[in-house]
Amino acid sequence: MSKYNRKINFGAGPAMLPLPVLEKVEEDFLNYKDSGLSVVEMSHRSENFMNILLDTKAKLKKIMNIPDSYEILFLQGGATAQFSMIPVNLVRKDEKIGYVLTGVFAQKSFEAASKLCKAVNIADSSDKNYDYIPEIKNIPNDLKYIHITGNNTAIGTAYYNAPKVGVPVIADWSSAILGQEIKVEDYALIYAGAQKNMGIAGLTVVILRKDIILKDEDIESFVPNLMKYEKQIKSDSMINTPPTFAIYCLDVLCDWIISMGGVASLEKINREKSKMIYDIVDEYDIYENGISQNDRSIMNITFNLKKDSLTEKFLSSSSEAGLVGLKGYKLRGGIRASLYNGVSIEDTAALAEFMKKFAQNN
Ligand SMILES: Cc1ncc(COP(=O)(O)O)c(C=O)c1O
């Protein structure tokens, strides 16, 4: 068991955070920078909180190399709210967005958009249980955007380059943002729920190019201001009370990322971690992973026990060993090890060792 008797959490989110981040949050919790207040007690309009918000944006901009032509929004409603905010703000209801259907969340974003605009399925890997990232072969010539899910949390597949199809790309990067390098300028809009690799639940980060937003008169009149990007930009994400504590946690996390040498260094570590687990899956016959080699995620490693009856045993014995959160996505079954930034190489080695012994004994 590690410091503070903490378990190693391989859950897909809310997920494990780096220990120095939790320790810094604990240190600040009762009295933030001698203000006499906790961040959770502070007015979101106070100077102290405004500084946190501006500081977090500036750090994120630096860490992700976000060009000046992009805005960063700190919203609520999770990535799920973006499934609807995107079509509402970027296309009229008779305009088309092409969706690449790569799994559960891609499907959900497609269904949400289908109610608000013309959502078109342009590539789909459901024929093989979503085990690969499909190539976009033919697209209608009147698409305004395409939407991809950068990392498929439930499935264990990922993109490593944005598709180049001559149409601006929108991406749900919820489960790999800050864990692998993302070239922001390849996208018109990127969004992510924070509770995996950006801190804690309650915050959704949207990074978008300012010029893509529809004019206010082209947005349906029933849409509330809270759901309009333009209004959120104008009020610094503060039309109402923003998720203050989650923004502060992201601020602390950004400092940790900078101290670790930035996202490129973390991606290197994450590649190493994922290789440790994939190597065991490939080496030992009791495990299988059907994901196409080049599309394997470095964040969510999914695999099955060939003998299904061993799945429960794997889960209970790993849990006894302090390795938790390994159960696969509910509709998918099997095992999933999420190796976000908060899971260290040593943590991953503990899982690899467990898997090796489990394979030898079963
Ligand atoms: C890729 C992806 N998109 C969207 C979601 C939904 O996110 P939220 O719960 O923040 O709405 C998830 C949650 O796991 C996810 O992994």
The ligand as an ORCA input file, in Angstrom:
! r2SCAN-3c Opt
* xyz 0 1
  C     -14.805     10.228    -24.611
  C     -15.875     10.648    -23.654
  N     -16.792     11.533    -24.050
  C     -17.775     11.927    -23.233
  C     -17.925     11.413    -21.964
  C     -19.031     11.875    -21.087
  O     -18.487     12.806    -20.225
  P     -19.286     13.568    -19.096
  O     -19.624     12.567    -18.059
  O     -18.301     14.615    -18.650
  O     -20.488     14.182    -19.717
  C     -16.998     10.475    -21.509
  C     -17.120      9.907    -20.147
  O     -16.537      8.941    -19.763
  C     -15.954     10.085    -22.379
  O     -15.051      9.172    -21.987
*
